[in-house]
């Protein structure tokens, strides 16, 4: 089991990797294609990016564990690491309203 500090480090790296608009576009494109994935070249064309820019940003998402890559024949297929992507949202919201007293919740209703 990961310590709280380890988990915070992982989440900080994942959130930092999503800090560029192009990386958000990349991860959303990969989420849209689902488990089937998409080739590196097809993703690059879909996003209309120069190869070097694409490679740089994709590498950051792979390093953060948000994108998986698998060689299939001559192509490298990218897929969203769905558990890792979901974990970011869960991490941000799992303590929602934890410090709000039950009485104030009832008053708000």
Biopython code that builds the backbone (N, CA, C, O; Angstrom):
import numpy as np
from Bio.PDB.StructureBuilder import StructureBuilder

atoms = [
    (1, "UNK", "N", (0.843, -1.189, 0.000)),
    (1, "UNK", "CA", (0.000, 0.000, 0.000)),
    (1, "UNK", "C", (0.882, 1.245, 0.000)),
    (1, "UNK", "O", (1.873, 1.310, 0.727)),
    (2, "UNK", "N", (0.526, 2.207, -0.799)),
    (2, "UNK", "CA", (1.313, 3.431, -0.905)),
    (2, "UNK", "C", (1.016, 4.346, 0.286)),
    (2, "UNK", "O", (-0.121, 4.437, 0.748)),
    (3, "UNK", "N", (2.057, 5.018, 0.769)),
    (3, "UNK", "CA", (1.846, 5.970, 1.849)),
    (3, "UNK", "C", (1.162, 7.212, 1.291)),
    (3, "UNK", "O", (1.121, 7.431, 0.081)),
    (4, "UNK", "N", (0.631, 8.012, 2.196)),
    (4, "UNK", "CA", (-0.041, 9.246, 1.784)),
    (4, "UNK", "C", (0.912, 10.130, 0.986)),
    (4, "UNK", "O", (0.518, 10.735, -0.012)),
    (5, "UNK", "N", (2.165, 10.203, 1.428)),
    (5, "UNK", "CA", (3.154, 11.025, 0.730)),
    (5, "UNK", "C", (3.417, 10.489, -0.672)),
    (5, "UNK", "O", (3.505, 11.265, -1.624)),
    (6, "UNK", "N", (3.545, 9.165, -0.810)),
    (6, "UNK", "CA", (3.752, 8.571, -2.136)),
    (6, "UNK", "C", (2.580, 8.884, -3.051)),
    (6, "UNK", "O", (2.768, 9.253, -4.210)),
    (7, "UNK", "N", (1.367, 8.735, -2.527)),
    (7, "UNK", "CA", (0.172, 9.006, -3.317)),
    (7, "UNK", "C", (0.135, 10.469, -3.749)),
    (7, "UNK", "O", (-0.198, 10.772, -4.894)),
    (8, "UNK", "N", (0.473, 11.369, -2.840)),
    (8, "UNK", "CA", (0.501, 12.794, -3.183)),
    (8, "UNK", "C", (1.528, 13.075, -4.273)),
    (8, "UNK", "O", (1.271, 13.877, -5.171)),
    (9, "UNK", "N", (2.678, 12.429, -4.205)),
    (9, "UNK", "CA", (3.709, 12.608, -5.236)),
    (9, "UNK", "C", (3.212, 12.117, -6.595)),
    (9, "UNK", "O", (3.409, 12.782, -7.612)),
    (10, "UNK", "N", (2.574, 10.961, -6.606)),
    (10, "UNK", "CA", (2.040, 10.409, -7.857)),
    (10, "UNK", "C", (0.991, 11.346, -8.440)),
    (10, "UNK", "O", (1.015, 11.649, -9.633)),
    (11, "UNK", "N", (0.075, 11.802, -7.599)),
    (11, "UNK", "CA", (-0.994, 12.684, -8.085)),
    (11, "UNK", "C", (-0.432, 14.027, -8.546)),
    (11, "UNK", "O", (-0.899, 14.584, -9.540)),
    (12, "UNK", "N", (0.559, 14.547, -7.839)),
    (12, "UNK", "CA", (1.176, 15.809, -8.259)),
    (12, "UNK", "C", (1.815, 15.655, -9.638)),
    (12, "UNK", "O", (1.711, 16.551, -10.474)),
    (13, "UNK", "N", (2.474, 14.523, -9.876)),
    (13, "UNK", "CA", (3.089, 14.286, -11.187)),
    (13, "UNK", "C", (2.016, 14.160, -12.271)),
    (13, "UNK", "O", (2.162, 14.709, -13.363)),
    (14, "UNK", "N", (0.943, 13.438, -11.963)),
    (14, "UNK", "CA", (-0.126, 13.277, -12.954)),
    (14, "UNK", "C", (-0.793, 14.609, -13.268)),
    (14, "UNK", "O", (-1.035, 14.928, -14.432)),
    (15, "UNK", "N", (-1.086, 15.380, -12.238)),
    (15, "UNK", "CA", (-1.720, 16.682, -12.465)),
    (15, "UNK", "C", (-0.782, 17.620, -13.222)),
    (15, "UNK", "O", (-1.222, 18.353, -14.107)),
    (16, "UNK", "N", (0.501, 17.602, -12.882)),
    (16, "UNK", "CA", (1.469, 18.448, -13.593)),
    (16, "UNK", "C", (1.535, 18.060, -15.066)),
    (16, "UNK", "O", (1.658, 18.922, -15.936)),
    (17, "UNK", "N", (1.454, 16.761, -15.341)),
    (17, "UNK", "CA", (1.528, 16.323, -16.741)),
    (17, "UNK", "C", (0.321, 16.787, -17.537)),
    (17, "UNK", "O", (0.385, 16.877, -18.763)),
    (18, "UNK", "N", (-0.767, 17.079, -16.863)),
    (18, "UNK", "CA", (-1.976, 17.567, -17.540)),
    (18, "UNK", "C", (-2.014, 19.090, -17.618)),
    (18, "UNK", "O", (-3.007, 19.665, -18.062)),
    (19, "UNK", "N", (-0.939, 19.742, -17.190)),
    (19, "UNK", "CA", (-0.916, 21.189, -17.106)),
    (19, "UNK", "C", (-0.765, 21.940, -18.418)),
    (19, "UNK", "O", (-0.783, 23.171, -18.425)),
    (20, "UNK", "N", (-0.618, 21.239, -19.511)),
    (20, "UNK", "CA", (-0.516, 21.890, -20.825)),
    (20, "UNK", "C", (-1.775, 21.575, -21.626)),
    (20, "UNK", "O", (-2.203, 20.422, -21.677)),
    (21, "UNK", "N", (-2.368, 22.582, -22.247)),
    (21, "UNK", "CA", (-3.598, 22.342, -23.019)),
    (21, "UNK", "C", (-3.469, 21.223, -24.052)),
    (21, "UNK", "O", (-4.419, 20.467, -24.254)),
    (22, "UNK", "N", (-2.316, 21.102, -24.708)),
    (22, "UNK", "CA", (-2.164, 20.052, -25.718)),
    (22, "UNK", "C", (-2.215, 18.677, -25.073)),
    (22, "UNK", "O", (-2.713, 17.729, -25.681)),
    (23, "UNK", "N", (-1.711, 18.555, -23.855)),
    (23, "UNK", "CA", (-1.758, 17.257, -23.170)),
    (23, "UNK", "C", (-3.184, 16.910, -22.768)),
    (23, "UNK", "O", (-3.579, 15.745, -22.799)),
    (24, "UNK", "N", (-3.941, 17.908, -22.397)),
    (24, "UNK", "CA", (-5.363, 17.661, -22.119)),
    (24, "UNK", "C", (-6.069, 17.180, -23.380)),
    (24, "UNK", "O", (-6.885, 16.260, -23.329)),
    (25, "UNK", "N", (-5.752, 17.803, -24.513)),
    (25, "UNK", "CA", (-6.347, 17.363, -25.787)),
    (25, "UNK", "C", (-5.941, 15.926, -26.103)),
    (25, "UNK", "O", (-6.756, 15.134, -26.576)),
    (26, "UNK", "N", (-4.688, 15.598, -25.843)),
    (26, "UNK", "CA", (-4.203, 14.237, -26.111)),
    (26, "UNK", "C", (-4.944, 13.210, -25.265)),
    (26, "UNK", "O", (-5.440, 12.211, -25.785)),
    (27, "UNK", "N", (-5.017, 13.457, -23.967)),
    (27, "UNK", "CA", (-5.640, 12.470, -23.089)),
    (27, "UNK", "C", (-7.120, 12.339, -23.403)),
    (27, "UNK", "O", (-7.668, 11.238, -23.349)),
    (28, "UNK", "N", (-7.772, 13.439, -23.728)),
    (28, "UNK", "CA", (-9.201, 13.370, -24.080)),
    (28, "UNK", "C", (-9.404, 12.609, -25.390)),
    (28, "UNK", "O", (-10.373, 11.862, -25.526)),
    (29, "UNK", "N", (-8.507, 12.790, -26.344)),
    (29, "UNK", "CA", (-8.601, 12.038, -27.605)),
    (29, "UNK", "C", (-8.425, 10.548, -27.342)),
    (29, "UNK", "O", (-9.117, 9.727, -27.945)),
    (30, "UNK", "N", (-7.514, 10.194, -26.456)),
    (30, "UNK", "CA", (-7.298, 8.783, -26.135)),
    (30, "UNK", "C", (-8.471, 8.195, -25.359)),
    (30, "UNK", "O", (-8.829, 7.034, -25.560)),
    (31, "UNK", "N", (-9.056, 8.972, -24.494)),
    (31, "UNK", "CA", (-10.244, 8.505, -23.765)),
    (31, "UNK", "C", (-11.378, 8.244, -24.750)),
    (31, "UNK", "O", (-12.110, 7.264, -24.618)),
    (32, "UNK", "N", (-11.521, 9.128, -25.739)),
    (32, "UNK", "CA", (-12.604, 8.966, -26.728)),
    (32, "UNK", "C", (-12.469, 7.686, -27.543)),
    (32, "UNK", "O", (-13.482, 7.080, -27.892)),
    (33, "UNK", "N", (-11.254, 7.258, -27.856)),
    (33, "UNK", "CA", (-11.101, 6.047, -28.676)),
    (33, "UNK", "C", (-11.186, 4.767, -27.853)),
    (33, "UNK", "O", (-11.254, 3.675, -28.417)),
    (34, "UNK", "N", (-11.183, 4.885, -26.546)),
    (34, "UNK", "CA", (-11.394, 3.725, -25.690)),
    (34, "UNK", "C", (-10.224, 2.761, -25.641)),
    (34, "UNK", "O", (-9.083, 3.110, -25.943)),
    (35, "UNK", "N", (-10.550, 1.522, -25.245)),
    (35, "UNK", "CA", (-9.527, 0.490, -25.044)),
    (35, "UNK", "C", (-8.810, 0.081, -26.323)),
    (35, "UNK", "O", (-7.706, -0.461, -26.271)),
    (36, "UNK", "N", (-9.428, 0.338, -27.461)),
    (36, "UNK", "CA", (-8.819, -0.022, -28.747)),
    (36, "UNK", "C", (-7.531, 0.757, -28.985)),
    (36, "UNK", "O", (-6.593, 0.247, -29.598)),
    (37, "UNK", "N", (-7.492, 1.991, -28.499)),
    (37, "UNK", "CA", (-6.310, 2.820, -28.673)),
    (37, "UNK", "C", (-6.195, 3.394, -30.072)),
    (37, "UNK", "O", (-7.076, 3.226, -30.915)),
    (38, "UNK", "N", (-5.094, 4.068, -30.289)),
    (38, "UNK", "CA", (-4.836, 4.740, -31.561)),
    (38, "UNK", "C", (-3.321, 4.765, -31.760)),
    (38, "UNK", "O", (-2.569, 4.862, -30.790)),
    (39, "UNK", "N", (-2.882, 4.681, -32.990)),
    (39, "UNK", "CA", (-1.434, 4.702, -33.238)),
    (39, "UNK", "C", (-0.879, 6.096, -32.948)),
    (39, "UNK", "O", (-1.593, 7.097, -33.000)),
    (40, "UNK", "N", (0.402, 6.126, -32.644)),
    (40, "UNK", "CA", (1.079, 7.396, -32.378)),
    (40, "UNK", "C", (0.896, 8.339, -33.561)),
    (40, "UNK", "O", (0.574, 9.513, -33.376)),
    (41, "UNK", "N", (1.100, 7.833, -34.774)),
    (41, "UNK", "CA", (0.971, 8.664, -35.975)),
    (41, "UNK", "C", (-0.434, 9.180, -36.186)),
    (41, "UNK", "O", (-0.628, 10.334, -36.568)),
    (42, "UNK", "N", (-1.417, 8.326, -35.936)),
    (42, "UNK", "CA", (-2.806, 8.744, -36.106)),
    (42, "UNK", "C", (-3.185, 9.810, -35.075)),
    (42, "UNK", "O", (-3.897, 10.762, -35.394)),
    (43, "UNK", "N", (-2.706, 9.647, -33.844)),
    (43, "UNK", "CA", (-2.966, 10.656, -32.814)),
    (43, "UNK", "C", (-2.322, 11.983, -33.206)),
    (43, "UNK", "O", (-2.925, 13.043, -33.037)),
    (44, "UNK", "N", (-1.114, 11.923, -33.722)),
    (44, "UNK", "CA", (-0.416, 13.136, -34.159)),
    (44, "UNK", "C", (-1.206, 13.843, -35.258)),
    (44, "UNK", "O", (-1.380, 15.060, -35.215)),
    (45, "UNK", "N", (-1.682, 13.083, -36.236)),
    (45, "UNK", "CA", (-2.470, 13.672, -37.330)),
    (45, "UNK", "C", (-3.795, 14.234, -36.814)),
    (45, "UNK", "O", (-4.222, 15.315, -37.221)),
    (46, "UNK", "N", (-4.425, 13.504, -35.935)),
    (46, "UNK", "CA", (-5.716, 13.931, -35.388)),
    (46, "UNK", "C", (-5.596, 15.283, -34.688)),
    (46, "UNK", "O", (-6.503, 16.113, -34.759)),
    (47, "UNK", "N", (-4.472, 15.490, -34.016)),
    (47, "UNK", "CA", (-4.265, 16.730, -33.267)),
    (47, "UNK", "C", (-3.490, 17.782, -34.056)),
    (47, "UNK", "O", (-3.258, 18.883, -33.556)),
    (48, "UNK", "N", (-3.090, 17.455, -35.276)),
    (48, "UNK", "CA", (-2.349, 18.379, -36.155)),
    (48, "UNK", "C", (-1.119, 18.963, -35.469)),
    (48, "UNK", "O", (-0.952, 20.179, -35.384)),
    (49, "UNK", "N", (-0.267, 18.069, -34.985)),
    (49, "UNK", "CA", (0.933, 18.506, -34.277)),
    (49, "UNK", "C", (2.194, 18.138, -35.040)),
    (49, "UNK", "O", (2.236, 17.108, -35.713)),
    (50, "UNK", "N", (3.227, 18.977, -34.939)),
    (50, "UNK", "CA", (4.531, 18.575, -35.466)),
    (50, "UNK", "C", (5.032, 17.366, -34.664)),
    (50, "UNK", "O", (4.725, 17.234, -33.479)),
    (51, "UNK", "N", (5.792, 16.498, -35.307)),
    (51, "UNK", "CA", (6.246, 15.256, -34.672)),
    (51, "UNK", "C", (7.006, 15.492, -33.369)),
    (51, "UNK", "O", (6.776, 14.789, -32.385)),
    (52, "UNK", "N", (7.903, 16.465, -33.351)),
    (52, "UNK", "CA", (8.709, 16.689, -32.143)),
    (52, "UNK", "C", (7.850, 17.175, -30.977)),
    (52, "UNK", "O", (8.050, 16.752, -29.838)),
    (53, "UNK", "N", (6.907, 18.050, -31.256)),
    (53, "UNK", "CA", (6.000, 18.551, -30.216)),
    (53, "UNK", "C", (5.153, 17.411, -29.682)),
    (53, "UNK", "O", (4.982, 17.257, -28.472)),
    (54, "UNK", "N", (4.630, 16.620, -30.597)),
    (54, "UNK", "CA", (3.789, 15.485, -30.224)),
    (54, "UNK", "C", (4.563, 14.513, -29.331)),
    (54, "UNK", "O", (4.062, 14.094, -28.288)),
    (55, "UNK", "N", (5.765, 14.160, -29.733)),
    (55, "UNK", "CA", (6.579, 13.200, -28.985)),
    (55, "UNK", "C", (6.887, 13.706, -27.581)),
    (55, "UNK", "O", (6.818, 12.946, -26.615)),
    (56, "UNK", "N", (7.224, 14.976, -27.470)),
    (56, "UNK", "CA", (7.553, 15.572, -26.174)),
    (56, "UNK", "C", (6.369, 15.482, -25.210)),
    (56, "UNK", "O", (6.526, 15.045, -24.070)),
    (57, "UNK", "N", (5.204, 15.889, -25.661)),
    (57, "UNK", "CA", (4.030, 15.910, -24.791)),
    (57, "UNK", "C", (3.511, 14.506, -24.492)),
    (57, "UNK", "O", (3.068, 14.230, -23.377)),
    (58, "UNK", "N", (3.566, 13.633, -25.471)),
    (58, "UNK", "CA", (3.136, 12.255, -25.252)),
    (58, "UNK", "C", (4.042, 11.566, -24.232)),
    (58, "UNK", "O", (3.562, 10.810, -23.386)),
    (59, "UNK", "N", (5.328, 11.819, -24.306)),
    (59, "UNK", "CA", (6.281, 11.229, -23.356)),
    (59, "UNK", "C", (5.970, 11.644, -21.921)),
    (59, "UNK", "O", (6.107, 10.841, -20.998)),
    (60, "UNK", "N", (5.553, 12.888, -21.732)),
    (60, "UNK", "CA", (5.210, 13.358, -20.385)),
    (60, "UNK", "C", (4.001, 12.602, -19.836)),
    (60, "UNK", "O", (3.965, 12.267, -18.652)),
    (61, "UNK", "N", (3.019, 12.335, -20.686)),
    (61, "UNK", "CA", (1.827, 11.599, -20.252)),
    (61, "UNK", "C", (2.155, 10.135, -19.962)),
    (61, "UNK", "O", (1.611, 9.543, -19.030)),
    (62, "UNK", "N", (3.040, 9.561, -20.759)),
    (62, "UNK", "CA", (3.474, 8.179, -20.521)),
    (62, "UNK", "C", (4.240, 8.101, -19.204)),
    (62, "UNK", "O", (3.995, 7.206, -18.394)),
    (63, "UNK", "N", (5.170, 9.037, -18.985)),
    (63, "UNK", "CA", (5.974, 9.055, -17.757)),
    (63, "UNK", "C", (5.093, 9.178, -16.521)),
    (63, "UNK", "O", (5.392, 8.586, -15.484)),
    (64, "UNK", "N", (4.010, 9.943, -16.623)),
    (64, "UNK", "CA", (3.102, 10.135, -15.492)),
    (64, "UNK", "C", (2.160, 8.946, -15.303)),
    (64, "UNK", "O", (1.408, 8.897, -14.330)),
    (65, "UNK", "N", (2.201, 8.001, -16.221)),
    (65, "UNK", "CA", (1.360, 6.818, -16.089)),
    (65, "UNK", "C", (-0.057, 6.986, -16.584)),
    (65, "UNK", "O", (-0.912, 6.143, -16.312)),
    (66, "UNK", "N", (-0.324, 8.069, -17.311)),
    (66, "UNK", "CA", (-1.675, 8.322, -17.811)),
    (66, "UNK", "C", (-1.917, 7.726, -19.194)),
    (66, "UNK", "O", (-3.064, 7.577, -19.615)),
    (67, "UNK", "N", (-0.840, 7.387, -19.899)),
    (67, "UNK", "CA", (-0.944, 6.799, -21.238)),
    (67, "UNK", "C", (-0.090, 5.535, -21.275)),
    (67, "UNK", "O", (1.035, 5.505, -20.775)),
    (68, "UNK", "N", (-0.652, 4.505, -21.875)),
    (68, "UNK", "CA", (0.059, 3.245, -22.081)),
    (68, "UNK", "C", (0.404, 3.116, -23.554)),
    (68, "UNK", "O", (-0.355, 3.560, -24.416)),
    (69, "UNK", "N", (1.539, 2.514, -23.843)),
    (69, "UNK", "CA", (1.935, 2.283, -25.229)),
    (69, "UNK", "C", (2.266, 0.811, -25.415)),
    (69, "UNK", "O", (2.882, 0.180, -24.556)),
    (70, "UNK", "N", (1.842, 0.274, -26.563)),
    (70, "UNK", "CA", (2.079, -1.128, -26.884)),
    (70, "UNK", "C", (2.435, -1.238, -28.359)),
    (70, "UNK", "O", (1.765, -0.663, -29.217)),
    (71, "UNK", "N", (3.480, -1.971, -28.638)),
    (71, "UNK", "CA", (3.871, -2.190, -30.032)),
    (71, "UNK", "C", (2.988, -3.282, -30.613)),
    (71, "UNK", "O", (2.872, -4.373, -30.055)),
    (72, "UNK", "N", (2.362, -2.964, -31.758)),
    (72, "UNK", "CA", (1.569, -3.938, -32.511)),
    (72, "UNK", "C", (2.108, -3.934, -33.936)),
    (72, "UNK", "O", (1.813, -3.042, -34.730)),
    (73, "UNK", "N", (2.893, -4.937, -34.232)),
    (73, "UNK", "CA", (3.548, -4.961, -35.538)),
    (73, "UNK", "C", (4.520, -3.809, -35.648)),
    (73, "UNK", "O", (5.435, -3.671, -34.836)),
    (74, "UNK", "N", (4.316, -2.983, -36.658)),
    (74, "UNK", "CA", (5.204, -1.833, -36.876)),
    (74, "UNK", "C", (4.702, -0.568, -36.205)),
    (74, "UNK", "O", (5.379, 0.460, -36.242)),
    (75, "UNK", "N", (3.533, -0.622, -35.594)),
    (75, "UNK", "CA", (2.952, 0.579, -34.985)),
    (75, "UNK", "C", (3.046, 0.535, -33.465)),
    (75, "UNK", "O", (3.088, -0.532, -32.851)),
    (76, "UNK", "N", (3.079, 1.715, -32.884)),
    (76, "UNK", "CA", (2.966, 1.856, -31.437)),
    (76, "UNK", "C", (1.570, 2.401, -31.178)),
    (76, "UNK", "O", (1.204, 3.472, -31.661)),
    (77, "UNK", "N", (0.800, 1.645, -30.407)),
    (77, "UNK", "CA", (-0.576, 2.020, -30.101)),
    (77, "UNK", "C", (-0.623, 2.641, -28.712)),
    (77, "UNK", "O", (-0.064, 2.105, -27.755)),
    (78, "UNK", "N", (-1.290, 3.766, -28.620)),
    (78, "UNK", "CA", (-1.457, 4.466, -27.352)),
    (78, "UNK", "C", (-2.880, 4.276, -26.850)),
    (78, "UNK", "O", (-3.838, 4.345, -27.620)),
    (79, "UNK", "N", (-3.005, 4.038, -25.563)),
    (79, "UNK", "CA", (-4.319, 3.997, -24.924)),
    (79, "UNK", "C", (-4.241, 4.792, -23.631)),
    (79, "UNK", "O", (-3.184, 4.907, -23.012)),
    (80, "UNK", "N", (-5.374, 5.332, -23.244)),
    (80, "UNK", "CA", (-5.446, 5.996, -21.948)),
    (80, "UNK", "C", (-5.330, 4.922, -20.872)),
    (80, "UNK", "O", (-5.913, 3.846, -21.001)),
    (81, "UNK", "N", (-4.594, 5.206, -19.834)),
    (81, "UNK", "CA", (-4.528, 4.316, -18.670)),
    (81, "UNK", "C", (-5.728, 4.691, -17.803)),
    (81, "UNK", "O", (-5.625, 5.503, -16.884)),
    (82, "UNK", "N", (-6.861, 4.080, -18.118)),
    (82, "UNK", "CA", (-8.127, 4.519, -17.541)),
    (82, "UNK", "C", (-8.137, 4.530, -16.021)),
    (82, "UNK", "O", (-8.681, 5.460, -15.426)),
    (83, "UNK", "N", (-7.556, 3.532, -15.377)),
    (83, "UNK", "CA", (-7.527, 3.532, -13.911)),
    (83, "UNK", "C", (-6.750, 4.736, -13.381)),
    (83, "UNK", "O", (-7.158, 5.361, -12.403)),
    (84, "UNK", "N", (-5.641, 5.054, -14.024)),
    (84, "UNK", "CA", (-4.830, 6.198, -13.595)),
    (84, "UNK", "C", (-5.566, 7.510, -13.845)),
    (84, "UNK", "O", (-5.532, 8.411, -13.008)),
    (85, "UNK", "N", (-6.229, 7.619, -14.993)),
    (85, "UNK", "CA", (-6.980, 8.839, -15.315)),
    (85, "UNK", "C", (-8.103, 9.032, -14.295)),
    (85, "UNK", "O", (-8.296, 10.131, -13.775)),
    (86, "UNK", "N", (-8.836, 7.963, -14.015)),
    (86, "UNK", "CA", (-9.923, 8.052, -13.024)),
    (86, "UNK", "C", (-9.388, 8.401, -11.644)),
    (86, "UNK", "O", (-10.031, 9.131, -10.889)),
    (87, "UNK", "N", (-8.212, 7.879, -11.316)),
    (87, "UNK", "CA", (-7.658, 8.108, -9.980)),
    (87, "UNK", "C", (-7.415, 9.583, -9.700)),
    (87, "UNK", "O", (-7.492, 10.015, -8.550)),
    (88, "UNK", "N", (-7.125, 10.356, -10.731)),
    (88, "UNK", "CA", (-6.896, 11.794, -10.544)),
    (88, "UNK", "C", (-8.183, 12.465, -10.065)),
    (88, "UNK", "O", (-8.169, 13.213, -9.087)),
    (89, "UNK", "N", (-9.284, 12.199, -10.745)),
    (89, "UNK", "CA", (-10.568, 12.771, -10.332)),
    (89, "UNK", "C", (-10.981, 12.298, -8.954)),
    (89, "UNK", "O", (-11.473, 13.082, -8.142)),
    (90, "UNK", "N", (-10.781, 11.022, -8.693)),
    (90, "UNK", "CA", (-11.131, 10.463, -7.382)),
    (90, "UNK", "C", (-10.302, 11.109, -6.287)),
    (90, "UNK", "O", (-10.830, 11.462, -5.233)),
    (91, "UNK", "N", (-9.013, 11.265, -6.530)),
    (91, "UNK", "CA", (-8.129, 11.876, -5.541)),
    (91, "UNK", "C", (-8.593, 13.289, -5.187)),
    (91, "UNK", "O", (-8.554, 13.689, -4.024)),
    (92, "UNK", "N", (-9.029, 14.031, -6.190)),
    (92, "UNK", "CA", (-9.450, 15.415, -5.956)),
    (92, "UNK", "C", (-10.786, 15.512, -5.230)),
    (92, "UNK", "O", (-11.049, 16.506, -4.554)),
    (93, "UNK", "N", (-11.624, 14.504, -5.360)),
    (93, "UNK", "CA", (-12.984, 14.619, -4.813)),
    (93, "UNK", "C", (-13.308, 13.664, -3.674)),
    (93, "UNK", "O", (-14.379, 13.787, -3.080)),
    (94, "UNK", "N", (-12.446, 12.729, -3.343)),
    (94, "UNK", "CA", (-12.825, 11.709, -2.364)),
    (94, "UNK", "C", (-13.030, 12.245, -0.953)),
    (94, "UNK", "O", (-13.664, 11.582, -0.132)),
    (95, "UNK", "N", (-12.524, 13.397, -0.666)),
    (95, "UNK", "CA", (-12.723, 14.000, 0.653)),
    (95, "UNK", "C", (-13.765, 15.122, 0.621)),
    (95, "UNK", "O", (-13.844, 15.934, 1.542)),
    (96, "UNK", "N", (-14.549, 15.156, -0.435)),
    (96, "UNK", "CA", (-15.535, 16.220, -0.597)),
    (96, "UNK", "C", (-16.428, 16.336, 0.633)),
    (96, "UNK", "O", (-17.037, 15.361, 1.074)),
    (97, "UNK", "N", (-16.490, 17.524, 1.166)),
    (97, "UNK", "CA", (-17.371, 17.881, 2.282)),
    (97, "UNK", "C", (-17.030, 17.160, 3.582)),
    (97, "UNK", "O", (-17.851, 17.141, 4.499)),
    (98, "UNK", "N", (-15.846, 16.569, 3.686)),
    (98, "UNK", "CA", (-15.457, 15.824, 4.883)),
    (98, "UNK", "C", (-15.391, 16.710, 6.123)),
    (98, "UNK", "O", (-15.602, 16.227, 7.235)),
    (99, "UNK", "N", (-15.104, 17.985, 5.949)),
    (99, "UNK", "CA", (-14.994, 18.888, 7.094)),
    (99, "UNK", "C", (-16.267, 19.675, 7.354)),
    (99, "UNK", "O", (-16.281, 20.574, 8.195)),
    (100, "UNK", "N", (-17.326, 19.349, 6.644)),
    (100, "UNK", "CA", (-18.610, 20.016, 6.857)),
    (100, "UNK", "C", (-19.385, 19.195, 7.869)),
    (100, "UNK", "O", (-19.536, 17.983, 7.714)),
    (101, "UNK", "N", (-19.875, 19.858, 8.904)),
    (101, "UNK", "CA", (-20.607, 19.121, 9.937)),
    (101, "UNK", "C", (-21.949, 18.641, 9.398)),
    (101, "UNK", "O", (-22.540, 19.291, 8.536)),
    (102, "UNK", "N", (-22.436, 17.502, 9.903)),
    (102, "UNK", "CA", (-23.735, 16.985, 9.449)),
    (102, "UNK", "C", (-24.866, 17.994, 9.649)),
    (102, "UNK", "O", (-25.796, 18.052, 8.845)),
    (103, "UNK", "N", (-24.790, 18.788, 10.717)),
    (103, "UNK", "CA", (-25.843, 19.775, 10.975)),
    (103, "UNK", "C", (-25.903, 20.830, 9.883)),
    (103, "UNK", "O", (-26.992, 21.218, 9.460)),
    (104, "UNK", "N", (-24.744, 21.302, 9.418)),
    (104, "UNK", "CA", (-24.756, 22.336, 8.378)),
    (104, "UNK", "C", (-25.224, 21.772, 7.046)),
    (104, "UNK", "O", (-25.779, 22.504, 6.227)),
    (105, "UNK", "N", (-25.007, 20.475, 6.817)),
    (105, "UNK", "CA", (-25.529, 19.850, 5.597)),
    (105, "UNK", "C", (-27.049, 19.827, 5.623)),
    (105, "UNK", "O", (-27.697, 20.080, 4.607)),
    (106, "UNK", "N", (-27.617, 19.525, 6.782)),
    (106, "UNK", "CA", (-29.076, 19.490, 6.911)),
    (106, "UNK", "C", (-29.675, 20.881, 6.741)),
    (106, "UNK", "O", (-30.729, 21.038, 6.125)),
    (107, "UNK", "N", (-28.997, 21.891, 7.288)),
    (107, "UNK", "CA", (-29.490, 23.263, 7.170)),
    (107, "UNK", "C", (-29.485, 23.724, 5.719)),
    (107, "UNK", "O", (-30.371, 24.474, 5.308)),
    (108, "UNK", "N", (-28.512, 23.291, 4.948)),
    (108, "UNK", "CA", (-28.417, 23.685, 3.541)),
    (108, "UNK", "C", (-29.511, 23.038, 2.706)),
    (108, "UNK", "O", (-29.897, 23.577, 1.669)),
    (109, "UNK", "N", (-30.005, 21.908, 3.139)),
    (109, "UNK", "CA", (-31.052, 21.187, 2.385)),
    (109, "UNK", "C", (-32.358, 21.803, 2.635)),
    (109, "UNK", "O", (-33.368, 21.348, 2.097)),
]
sb = StructureBuilder()
sb.init_structure("model")
sb.init_model(0)
sb.init_chain("A")
sb.init_seg("    ")
for serial, (resi, resn, name, xyz) in enumerate(atoms, 1):
    if name == "N":
        sb.init_residue(resn, " ", resi, " ")
    sb.init_atom(name, np.array(xyz, "f"), 0.0, 1.0, " ", f" {name:<3s}", serial, name[0])
structure = sb.get_structure()
